[in-house]
Amino acid sequence: MSEIIQLSAEVPSDLGGQRLDQVAAQLFAEHSRSRLSAWIKEGQLTVDGNVMRPRDIVHGGAVLALEAEQEAQGEWVAQDIELDIVYEDDQILVINKPAGLVVHPAAGHADGTLLNALLHHVPDIVNVPRAGIVHRLDKDTTGLMVVAKTLQAQTSLVTQLQSRSVSRIYECIVVGVVTAGGKIDAPIGRHGGQRQRMAVTEGGKPAVSHYRVLERFRSHTHVRVKLETGRTHQIRVHMAHVNFPLVGDPVYGGRFRIPPAASATMVEAVKTFPRQALHARFLELEHPVTGERMKWQSPLPDDFVWLLSLLKQDREAFIG
């Protein structure tokens, strides 16, 4: 189980000029200094909306804001769940996540998650914040994820993610014919009325996605998206924002659309696609210890390939 923590406090003048981690420990004394330091490094404890390092000096009048999840770590259990491991050494683990696998225990998913599988595969990972999970994929999104096996690797990967030096490229199938690629620069925050839903909102966190067309069909498009930031549901929210929602997206999917005279097979495939058609295809980062630039690629999953083949058949059937 986990709980959402949302706190904010203004730095009083008598604490100004001290390190951020020292100030945070006094303003949010109910949380341990190590936990606060980890939240600072993960970018979940910000100063005037900016990510800073624990040792950075903060001044009186600055506003510290904390938005984080606190897990009951004692309830985590190791479970023998099969992992599709793409790469592993003593510092990092890269996996190819299947659809349906929840990354982290939460309400409604107390076990059977990637985290439970990691605890079984690498028992020492219990000593790394969030069991080494430094970024997430939604339950039904497939593809590449990196996991830190040590504190050193976790610190390095979080820093790389914050500095945007990790390259994460996704592929998706969207509703509508995208005429050209582009950049979406639109802040994302919690939806005003629905807590589980995200939205483009004026007060949200900066979010930038770059997309380009891979292949167009009669009423759909195969698109590649490169993330510059990593907000919750970012690609799903951003593509819906520009009126090209993902096929199969149960939350942001919008209106069901099919071209005229399409085959019954294709209509059924699009209508019943069981998840958002989104796959984390490429991952590139610096190794936390050697500094070597490493990259991986994950093949498109079978359901994604099947849908693309039906869309191609439909297009070819109506050419000329």
Secondary structure, DSSP 8 states (H G I E B T S, - for coil): -EEEEEEEEE--GGGTTEEHHHHHHHHTTTS-HHHHHHHHHTT-EEETTB---TTSEE-TT-EEEEEEEEE-GGG---------EEEE-SSEEEEEE-TT--SS-BTTBSSSSHHHHHHHH-GGGGGSGGGGB-S---TT-EEEEEEESSHHHHHHHHHHHHTT-SEEEEEEEEES---S-EEEE--EEE-SS-TT-EEE-TTSB--EEEEEEEEE-SSEEEEEEEESS--TTHHHHHHHHTT--BTT-TTT--S----TT--HHHHHHHHT--S--EEEEEEEEE-TTT--EEEEE----HHHHHHHHHHHHHHHHT--
